[in-house]
Amino acid sequence: MPEKIIKGFLKACEKVLVIEEGEPYMEEKIKAFGQEEALTLPIRGKAKDLFSRLYEFNPAQVRENIAKFFDVPHTPAKIPDLSDVPEIPQRPPNLCAGCSHRATYYAVKKAAEGLGTIYPTDIGCYTLGVLPPLSTADFLLCMGSSVGTGCGFSTATDKKVISFIGDSTFFHSGIPGLINAVFNNHNFTLVILDNSTTAMTGHQPNPGVDMDDFNLTGYGRVSIEKVVRAIGVPHVTVIKPYRVNKSIEALKEAIDYKGVSVIISKEPAPFMPRTLKSRGASPFILAKNAKITEIVSINWPVRLFTPKAKKYTLMQTCAQAVPFAPKFARKRQSCRSGRKKKQCLHNYWSL
């Protein structure tokens, strides 16, 4: 904080009100500046009759407390009668359209079907897996806790434990817990969701990112896979989550393994191809009269292009998860899975 500016400001004041949400960080620092200058003016902020440490402030609350503290005449605005307004539908927080975390969660749920599973999670986009239909976040304590609590749950219960952590969070505070897991030979699976960015809190790179993609030179790169293997994890597999069947098979092997197993799910965040100006996956194209015969609700948005309407629409599921009527226009690039009818990758149909 600018000490000289604040001290000069305080000397020109009779009283000061500090308005800040959360803890009184600035208030306490400003009080200390006042004490250093032997000033006796009242400096207040957090108090029972003023602002709380809890929740967010609103304009009406701020106006009222300013008027009260500085003895300014104030007439609160009349609260409108909303009794006749219909209830607004709730819009829960959601993963971005096209987020590969959905593919990973889908594969995990398929691989763990029928098992009594505990899903510790961590701080990041993937925390949104807590809501249905994904339901892959049973416990969250703090950043890096998914690994440590996974160790604890695997020791205290007979249930299979599958923990989730992001690439940035893994570098930040997930490595010590994994070392503990290897040392104590705990029995659980850690899924590291590597989307090549810090997606929820700023899109800044992490040590596992290739900085050449951002046209930045002079940086190294730390491989998550090499770090995990160097720690001594005996079972390590890297998957591409959009290769659904292969991902499910790899996850089943990791879940069945007795000991520490790690799955690294690698797929860039959906905004990354646009950021890096690289070519992303193409939408698949429906031929005339083509129809999806069944929709599986896994909250997995992908784009459809309808030639007749000449527009994109959003289908709230993935083509790999649904059987379909085989009347689709053939794409120039066929399905990467090699399947001829029931599978497609990255929105490519093959007939």
N, C-alpha and C positions, 0 to 999 in steps of 0.2 A: 504494500500500500504506500502511496506517496506521502511520506511522513511530513515534509515541510509544508506541502499544500494543505494537508488536513489540520496541522497545528495552526497555521495562519487563519484558516477558516474558523476554527474553534474560538480563537481570540476575538473574532468579530461577532460572536453569537451570544445570546442570553440563555438559550436552551437548545438542545439538539435531540431530534428524534431519528433513530436509525431504523430503517425499514428493510428487513431482509428475511427471506424465508429460511426455515431450518434453524440451525444452531446460531447463537449470537457471535459469530466470528468477528465481523466488522465492529459490532458494538463494543466488544471487550477490547479490541485493539485501539479503537478511538478513545475509549475511557483511559487506557494506558497512556496515550499521547497527551490527553488532558492533564493527567496526574503529573507527567514529566514537566509540563509547563506551569504547574501549580495553579491550574484553573479550577474553579469551584462551581461551574455551571452544571445544571442537571443534564445528564446524557442518558436517555432511556430507549428502550426498544422492546425487548422481551419482558413482559410482565403480565400479571393476571388481568389487569385493567387495560392492557394494550394488545400487543401481538403475541401469538402463541408460537411455540416451536413446531407445532403440528400443522399438517395440511398446507394447501396453497392459499395465498391471499387473493381476495377479489377487490375490484375497484371500490365498491361500496364500503367494505371493511376498512380499506386504507383511508378513504375520505373521512369516515367517521372518527378514526383514531387520530388523524392529523388535526381535525377540528377540536377534539377533546383535549389533546395535549397542548395546543397553542391557543386555546380559548377563542376559537374562531366560530362565529355563528354558522350553523349548518342545519339545513332541513333535509332529512333523508328522503330519497326518492320513494314514491309510493310503489309498493310491491304489486305488480300486476296480478290479476286473478286468472290463473291458468286452469281452473277447474274444468273448463269445457274443452281443453286441448287434449286430444287423444294421446295416449302413452306412446312415446317414441320407441321403436324397436331397438333393442340393444345391438351394438356392433362390436363384438369382441375383437381384441387384437389378433392379427393374423400374419402369417408368413407372407413374404412377397409372392406375387404370381410367378410361377416358374422356379421357385426356390427348390434346390436339390435336397434340402433337408427332408422334405416330404417323401421323396423317393427313398431316402435312407430309413426314415421311420416306418414306411410301408414295408420295406424289406425286413426290418427288425421284427415288426409285429407278425409277419408271415413266418419268419424263422422261429419265433418263440411261441407260436400258437400252441395252446394246451398246457403251457408251463406257467407255474405260479411265479411271476417275474416282478422284481422291484427295479424301478428305473430312477436312480439318482441323476439329477441334471445339474447344469451349471449356469453361469451368467453369460447371456448372449441371445442371439436370435432364436436359437434352438430351445430356449426356455418356453417359447410359445407352443411347444409340443405338449404342454400341460392340458390343453383344451381338447375335447372330443372333436373329431373322431380319432385324432392321433393318440392322445392319452399316453404319452411317453415321458412324463415328468412327475414322479411321485414325491421327490424330496429335493429341496434346495436350501442351502445354508449360506454360502458365500462363494466368492470367486475361487475356483480350484477345489471346491468341496466335493464335487462328484466323484473324484478318485478316492479321496480319504474315506468318505462315507460309504463308497462301494466296498472298500476293504472291511469296514465295520459291519455292514449288512451281511456280507458273505460269511463273516465269522459268527454273527449272532443268530442267523436264520439258516434254514435249509433251502430257501428259495434261490432261484437263479438270479443273479444281479447283473444288469446291463446298464452301465453308466455312459453319459454323454458329455462331451466337452468339445469346445471349438478349438481351431488351430491357434488363434491368438491367446485364448485363455490357457491353453496347454503350455505355451511358452511362458506365460505370465506366472502361473502358479499351479500347474498340473503335474509338473515333472517330479517334485519331491514325493507326492502321494504315490506315484507309480513306482518310484524306487522302493518305497515302503512295501508296496504290494508284492514286488519281486522278492524282496528280502524275506518277507514273512510267508511267501508262497500262498497268497490268498487266491480264492477261486471266484473270479468274476471276469466279465468282459467289458473292456473300455472301448467305446466308439468315439474316435476323434473325427469331428466334422470339419474337414479342411476345405473352406470355400475361398481361400487365397486372399482374405481381407479381414478387416475388423468391421463387420457389416453393420452391427447395431449402433456403434458408438463413434462414428466418424469416418469410416472407410479408409483409415490409415493402414499402411502395410505392417506386416509382422515379420519376424526373422525368417519365416519359411517362404516368403514371397520372392519371386524373381523380379528384381528391380529393373532389369532391362525392359520388361514389359511397359514400364512407366517412363522409358527413355532416361533413366537415371543410372549413372555409372559410379563405380568405386565402392559398391556394396558387395558383401558376401551373401551367402544363402545357407540356411540351416535346414537340413532335411529332417522332417518329423520321423520318417521311417528309420533313418539311421540313428537318430537319438533314441528311439524306442528300442531298437535292437541292441544299441550300446548299453542301455540300462540293464539288459538281460532278459527282456520279455521273451519267453520261449515260443509263443505262437503269435505271429504278426502277419496280417493280410491287408493289402491295399485293394480297394474296390472302386469301381465307377458306378455310382448309385443308379444311373439310368439304364445300366445293364441289369435289369431287375432279377432275372432268374439266376445269373451268376452271383449276384450280391446275396441273394437268399441262401444259396448253397454255401458261400463263404461264411456267412453269419451262423448258419447251423453248425458248421465245423468249429467255429470259435466258441459258440455257446456250449457245445458238447465237450470241449477241451477242459480237462481237470487242472486248473491252475490259472495263471494270468494270461489272458488273451487280449489282443488289441486289433481292432479293425480301423483302418484309416480310410475314410470315405472322401474321395477327392473329386470335387466339381466346383468350378468357380461360381460365385454368387451371380444371380441373373443380371445384375447391372454391370458386371465386369466386361462382357464383350463390347457393350456400348462405350464403356469408359476407355477400353484399350483399342477401340475401333477394329476389333477382330470380328470375323464372321461367326455369328451364333447359329444355333440350329434353325432349320427352316420349318415353317408350319406344314402339316400334312394337308392334303387337298381331298375333299369329298367329291366323288363323281355324282352325276344326277341320280336321284332316287336312292342314294346310299343312306343307310341309317345305322345308328348304334343300337344293338339289340338289348343291351343291359348297361346300366350305369352303376359303378361301384363308388359309394360316397367316401372318398378318402381325402377330399378337400385339396385336390391337386390340379390347379388351373393350367390348362394349355390352350393354344390358339387353334381355331379351325378357320379355314378359308373356304367359303362357299362360292364356286365359280359363277353360279347363276345370279346370286345377289351381289357378287363382286365386293365382298366385305369380310372382315375377320369377326369372329364371335369367340366367346370364351366358354370352353367346356370345363366343368369343374371336376375333372378326373383325368387319368392318364390312359392313353390308348393301350398300354401294355396290360392294364388291369381289367380290361373288359373284352368279352367276346363280341364280334361284330359281323354284320352281314357283308360278305366278300364282294362288294360292288364299289370298290374304291379306285380312284384314278391312280395309275402307277407313277411313282416318282422316278426321276432319273437315277437317284441314288437309292438303292434298295435297303431294306432293314438290316442293320449291322448285326443283329442277333443270328442271322442265318435262317431263322424260322420263316415259313412261307405263308402262314395264315394268321396265327394268333398272337404274334409278337411284333412290336416295332420299337425302334430306338430313336430318341431325339425327334419324334414326330414324323418319321419316314414310314410310309406304308409300302408293303411289298405284296403282290398278289400271287 
